[in-house]
Amino acid sequence: MGKFHQARWAEPLIFELALPGTVGHTIPPVDLKIKESVGDLDSIIPSALHRKAPPNLPDVPEQQIVRHFTRLSQMNYAVTVGTYPLGSCTMKYNPLIDEVVAEMPEFAWLHPHQDPKTAQGALELMWELERWIAEITGMDAVTLQPSAGAHGEFTGVMLMREYHRQVTKEWDTRNEMLIPDAAHGTNPASATMAGYRVVVIPSNDEGLVDLDALKEAAGPKTAGLMLTNPNTIGVFEKNIEEVTGIVHDAGGLVYYDGANLNAIMGIVRPGDMGFDVVHVNLHKTFSTPHGGGGPGAGPVGVKSELEDFLPIPRIVRVDDGSFDLDYDRPRSIGKVHGFYGNFGVLVRAYAYIYALGATGLRRSSELAVLHANYVAHHVKQIPGFSLPYSQDDPRMHECVISASGLKEDTGVTAMNVAKRLLDLGIHAPTVYFPLIVDEALMIEPTESESKRELDLFIAAMKQVSDEAHTSPDIVTHAPTRTALPLLDEYKAAHPSTLTLSWRMYNEKDQGTD
């Protein structure tokens, strides 16, 4: 280990590369027939929407643009560079064939305003994908509209609220959402945005939902429970049927956060565990590279009693076998996304599921679980690291390692370990989550890593432990081999030092606009 070095360039901002008057790309003239058919654009676009001045874009030749972004990419770490064990956010290798499929002009050049009669292939793809996701999750109906996991959560909670508004007529009294203390941070955020008061359910000594606390909290104010299974410790909630039963008996619904579906797809289904609403992350579990904010897709599946509330439009198959969009859904919560969702992500997921099939999806989960347990077994034996909670239970797709022993013996923290791994050519795992684990390192190797890569990761953890015990400064001053060395985290995140745009940069540092 230890030969990794990230590229370093004295790379200017693209605005600083500008050569005024340079033309990077010339847009071809509009076809005459289109021009005659559409007419003058100035007469079509309302005057209020006309720009008063051209956009402030840098004049940079195409070749310099390509080189600029290529150099930036070499300063970054990506799943195509090396191991990416980011716990809780599945970051698996995404087959390039899925990219090829998504780039097919028949898909890539579709226009969202196109007449559905001329986009039958796309509609059929989405119609089938909805049914495949319903089959994988054990749900009755699916919407593909939400554009991310958290967006799916919010959509799901809104569906639960609509159920209590239209069916039980209790939406004004059922104003509490139960959420375990080990939940993803987006769960309480989504529930709060939907107007619910969050009631935190503590974990028991095994890191599972505390059943006594759940029984005490569930009642006439309970709208539902938001739960991840396997949970964020990486352990399957063995009492899941009792958990969902307690909430149902109290009149609430149960929501499944599908961030950890990579552990169970093809093996067990949330719908069979008693969940009423499910979201899955297509951009994590079913292909599509992601990070930095997108693109993503967080389809939501529901049981039949909630189907009427799904967002519009619904993709339907009419009597002659063709596909159409149905907006006439008076009980729907409305639209949650422009048009029909992030279509390119849906195409990649379709290709991924089509290629693997039921057998391949199950095998994928089995390997993800095997890899997580392989890592957990070896890392917990390294001095300074331990495996908290439910030590005798297998980990699913991820394992949470505590570095509390390392901190106590050497002063080296989980954050230091994560940053030192960057020096060794491994992306840092999630740290300090879940909050119930002291000095947590959440590791998800995924099924796509080979045994050689897993052994390199374990060896890197061993090297960091050795360094912490012999030369801790090496670890506490890491990273030193990345494009930017160890940053002052306070300054890096402080509003007075953050510069989010070229305009802000000019105002702050140059005194001009």
RATAGI-V157494 format. One record per backbone hydrogen bond with DSSP energy under -1.0 kcal/mol. CO is the residue of the C=O (numbers start at 1). NH is the residue of the N-H. E is the energy in kcal/mol with one decimal. If there is no record, write none. Layout:
[[CO;NH;E] [CO;NH;E]]
This chain:
[[9;11;-2.0] [13;16;-1.1] [19;22;-2.7] [31;35;-2.6] [32;36;-2.7] [33;37;-2.1] [34;38;-3.2] [35;39;-2.4] [41;45;-2.8] [46;49;-2.0] [47;50;-1.4] [55;57;-2.0] [58;60;-1.2] [59;19;-3.3] [61;65;-1.9] [62;66;-2.4] [63;67;-2.4] [64;68;-2.6] [65;69;-2.4] [66;70;-2.2] [67;71;-2.6] [68;72;-2.1] [69;73;-2.1] [70;74;-1.6] [72;75;-1.1] [73;76;-1.2] [74;7;-1.2] [78;81;-2.1] [78;82;-1.4] [83;427;-2.3] [84;86;-2.1] [85;87;-1.1] [95;98;-1.2] [96;100;-2.1] [97;101;-2.2] [98;102;-2.2] [99;103;-1.8] [101;104;-1.4] [104;107;-2.2] [104;108;-3.2] [105;109;-2.0] [107;110;-1.4] [111;114;-2.4] [115;118;-2.6] [116;119;-1.4] [119;123;-2.2] [120;124;-2.6] [121;125;-2.3] [122;126;-2.3] [123;127;-2.6] [124;128;-2.7] [125;129;-2.6] [126;130;-2.4] [127;131;-1.3] [128;132;-2.5] [129;133;-2.6] [130;134;-2.1] [131;135;-2.2] [132;136;-2.6] [133;137;-2.3] [134;138;-1.6] [134;139;-1.9] [137;271;-3.1] [141;302;-2.7] [143;300;-2.0] [146;298;-2.3] [148;152;-2.3] [149;153;-2.4] [150;154;-2.6] [151;155;-2.4] [152;156;-3.0] [153;157;-2.8] [154;158;-2.3] [155;159;-2.0] [156;160;-2.0] [157;161;-2.4] [158;162;-2.4] [159;163;-2.1] [160;164;-2.0] [161;165;-1.7] [162;166;-3.1] [163;167;-2.6] [163;168;-1.4] [164;170;-1.7] [164;171;-1.2] [170;173;-1.3] [170;174;-3.1] [173;175;-1.7] [175;197;-2.9] [176;223;-3.2] [176;224;-1.0] [177;199;-2.9] [178;226;-2.5] [179;201;-2.1] [180;183;-1.6] [184;187;-1.8] [185;189;-1.1] [186;190;-3.0] [187;191;-2.4] [188;192;-2.4] [189;193;-2.3] [190;194;-1.5] [191;196;-2.5] [192;195;-1.7] [197;177;-2.6] [199;179;-2.6] [201;181;-2.5] [202;210;-1.9] [204;207;-2.0] [208;204;-2.8] [210;214;-2.2] [211;215;-2.7] [212;216;-1.9] [213;217;-1.8] [214;218;-2.6] [219;222;-2.0] [221;176;-2.3] [223;253;-1.9] [224;178;-2.9] [225;255;-3.7] [227;257;-2.8] [231;234;-1.7] [234;396;-3.0] [235;231;-2.6] [236;238;-1.2] [237;240;-1.5] [239;243;-2.5] [240;244;-2.7] [241;245;-1.9] [242;246;-2.4] [243;247;-1.6] [244;248;-2.5] [245;249;-2.7] [246;250;-1.2] [247;252;-2.5] [248;251;-1.8] [253;225;-2.0] [254;276;-2.6] [254;277;-1.7] [255;227;-2.7] [256;279;-1.9] [258;261;-1.8] [260;263;-1.8] [261;264;-1.7] [261;265;-1.9] [264;267;-2.7] [264;268;-2.0] [270;275;-2.0] [276;303;-1.7] [277;256;-3.2] [278;301;-3.0] [281;284;-1.5] [281;285;-2.7] [297;282;-2.1] [299;280;-1.9] [300;143;-2.6] [301;278;-2.7] [302;140;-2.1] [302;141;-1.7] [303;306;-2.3] [304;307;-1.2] [306;309;-1.5] [307;310;-1.6] [309;333;-2.1] [314;326;-3.2] [316;324;-2.6] [318;321;-2.2] [322;318;-2.4] [324;316;-2.6] [326;314;-2.3] [327;329;-2.1] [329;332;-2.1] [338;341;-1.3] [341;343;-1.4] [342;346;-1.5] [343;347;-2.2] [344;348;-1.8] [345;349;-2.2] [346;350;-2.4] [347;351;-2.5] [348;352;-2.5] [349;353;-2.7] [350;354;-2.7] [351;355;-2.3] [352;356;-2.1] [353;357;-2.9] [356;360;-1.7] [357;361;-2.4] [358;362;-2.0] [359;363;-2.3] [360;364;-2.3] [361;365;-1.9] [362;366;-2.5] [363;367;-2.3] [364;368;-2.0] [365;369;-2.5] [366;370;-2.4] [367;371;-2.8] [368;372;-2.0] [369;373;-2.2] [370;374;-2.2] [371;375;-2.4] [372;376;-2.6] [373;377;-2.6] [374;378;-1.7] [375;379;-3.0] [376;380;-2.0] [379;382;-1.8] [382;385;-2.2] [384;406;-1.8] [386;402;-3.0] [390;393;-1.7] [399;443;-3.1] [401;441;-2.7] [402;386;-1.8] [403;407;-2.3] [404;408;-2.4] [405;409;-2.3] [406;410;-2.8] [407;411;-1.5] [413;417;-2.2] [414;418;-2.5] [415;419;-2.2] [416;420;-2.3] [417;421;-2.0] [421;426;-2.1] [422;425;-1.4] [430;442;-2.9] [434;437;-1.8] [439;403;-2.7] [440;432;-2.2] [441;401;-3.0] [442;87;-1.8] [442;430;-1.2] [443;399;-2.6] [450;454;-2.3] [451;455;-2.7] [452;456;-2.0] [453;457;-2.2] [454;458;-2.5] [455;459;-2.6] [456;460;-2.1] [457;461;-2.2] [458;462;-2.1] [459;463;-2.5] [460;464;-2.5] [461;465;-2.1] [462;466;-2.6] [463;467;-2.7] [464;468;-2.5] [465;469;-1.8] [466;470;-1.5] [467;471;-2.7] [471;474;-1.8] [472;476;-2.7] [473;477;-1.8] [475;478;-1.2] [479;486;-1.6] [481;6;-3.0] [487;489;-1.1] [488;492;-2.8] [489;493;-1.2] [494;497;-1.9] [494;498;-2.0] [501;505;-2.4] [502;506;-2.5] [503;507;-2.4] [504;508;-2.8] [505;509;-2.9] [506;510;-1.1] [506;511;-1.4] [506;512;-1.7]]
